[in-house]
């Protein structure tokens, strides 16, 4: 018997068994799950209803991720799956599905931030930079004005939404994000469907959503430690 997406075999809301009045239909068919894993990119094409094509990702190692508060997107490396609300087995096996919380490489976003705002993204990076370069890099007046405008516009948005006292000289970021940048890994959520589109794209977690998942991860670790 093939996999079917029909709901005729399910009971009604009151618990009654529905009458079986027809066989399975081609348009109700289902297929085996892709179970996309971390690894060198491997995508198969599947011919579907209407002659259309689906892209079944079996292995993925990179994806495009958006940093919403900065309005920037970069292609980066997928490192590991850390949380999945539906099933812990998907975390253990590093299975990529929509809605999974993963860790990605922070390097592309750190490089963009430091080139865009002309300053290190974290205090740790600032100390390393001052130690490495004794003399300050020379910048034209035009470039200095552009960088100052970028910081000022960013701080205007942040002071309205998050902070009430920011100087123009500091383009600050969320402390939780800053600690992740120091570690070189960012928490992100997959928003594409790897088994349907063949892509592992998503967005970086920020604000309340990031706080929520950090709490979830900490409580999960504490629970495992208590059980052990």
Secondary structure as the mmCIF struct_conf table of DSSP 4:
data_model
#
loop_
_struct_conf.conf_type_id
_struct_conf.id
_struct_conf.beg_label_comp_id
_struct_conf.beg_label_asym_id
_struct_conf.beg_label_seq_id
_struct_conf.end_label_comp_id
_struct_conf.end_label_asym_id
_struct_conf.end_label_seq_id
STRN STRN1 UNK A 4 UNK A 4
TURN_TY1_P TURN_TY1_P1 UNK A 8 UNK A 9
BEND BEND1 UNK A 10 UNK A 10
TURN_TY1_P TURN_TY1_P2 UNK A 13 UNK A 14
BEND BEND2 UNK A 15 UNK A 15
HELX_LH_PP_P HELX_LH_PP_P1 UNK A 16 UNK A 19
BEND BEND3 UNK A 22 UNK A 22
HELX_RH_3T_P HELX_RH_3T_P1 UNK A 26 UNK A 28
STRN STRN2 UNK A 29 UNK A 29
STRN STRN3 UNK A 37 UNK A 38
BEND BEND4 UNK A 39 UNK A 40
STRN STRN4 UNK A 42 UNK A 47
HELX_RH_3T_P HELX_RH_3T_P2 UNK A 49 UNK A 51
STRN STRN5 UNK A 53 UNK A 60
STRN STRN6 UNK A 62 UNK A 67
HELX_RH_3T_P HELX_RH_3T_P3 UNK A 68 UNK A 70
TURN_TY1_P TURN_TY1_P3 UNK A 71 UNK A 71
STRN STRN7 UNK A 72 UNK A 83
BEND BEND5 UNK A 85 UNK A 86
TURN_TY1_P TURN_TY1_P4 UNK A 88 UNK A 88
HELX_RH_AL_P HELX_RH_AL_P1 UNK A 89 UNK A 92
TURN_TY1_P TURN_TY1_P5 UNK A 93 UNK A 94
STRN STRN8 UNK A 95 UNK A 95
TURN_TY1_P TURN_TY1_P6 UNK A 98 UNK A 99
STRN STRN9 UNK A 101 UNK A 105
HELX_RH_AL_P HELX_RH_AL_P2 UNK A 107 UNK A 117
BEND BEND6 UNK A 118 UNK A 119
BEND BEND7 UNK A 121 UNK A 122
HELX_RH_AL_P HELX_RH_AL_P3 UNK A 123 UNK A 132
BEND BEND8 UNK A 134 UNK A 135
HELX_LH_PP_P HELX_LH_PP_P2 UNK A 136 UNK A 138
HELX_RH_AL_P HELX_RH_AL_P4 UNK A 141 UNK A 161
TURN_TY1_P TURN_TY1_P7 UNK A 162 UNK A 162
BEND BEND9 UNK A 164 UNK A 164
TURN_TY1_P TURN_TY1_P8 UNK A 168 UNK A 169
HELX_RH_AL_P HELX_RH_AL_P5 UNK A 175 UNK A 183
TURN_TY1_P TURN_TY1_P9 UNK A 184 UNK A 184
STRN STRN10 UNK A 185 UNK A 190
BEND BEND10 UNK A 192 UNK A 192
HELX_RH_AL_P HELX_RH_AL_P6 UNK A 194 UNK A 197
BEND BEND11 UNK A 198 UNK A 198
STRN STRN11 UNK A 202 UNK A 204
HELX_RH_AL_P HELX_RH_AL_P7 UNK A 207 UNK A 227
#
